[in-house]
Amino acid sequence: MIHSFINELKEEIIKSADYTGSLFPLQIIIPTLKSRVLYFRTQTEQQRWANAIRKRIGARQISDFFTLDGHTLGQGQFGKVLMSTNLLTG
């Protein structure tokens, strides 16, 4: 399902490939460890598509579950751990 959805998006982008202004990328990582990058003419259009894709696949953001307090608890080679508060339990 995701694969055919991506192909439809790519077709739309290919049709407007001659555009020479600034483009806004949106990377989609597919569970088979492949990724695709889609480009949009405006940041608003990029955000609209990102929201539509998240809604379609049922993706949620960490901010839906936690508030990040900003205090860094630790940092490693691949990222950092921040203090957070669960929105349901406090």
Secondary structure as GFF3:
##gff-version 3
##sequence-region A 1 90
A	DSSP	alpha_helix	2	15	.	.	.	ID=ss1
A	DSSP	beta_strand	24	30	.	.	.	ID=ss2
A	DSSP	beta_strand	34	40	.	.	.	ID=ss3
A	DSSP	alpha_helix	43	57	.	.	.	ID=ss4
A	DSSP	three_ten_helix	62	64	.	.	.	ID=ss5
A	DSSP	beta_strand	66	75	.	.	.	ID=ss6
A	DSSP	beta_strand	80	86	.	.	.	ID=ss7
###
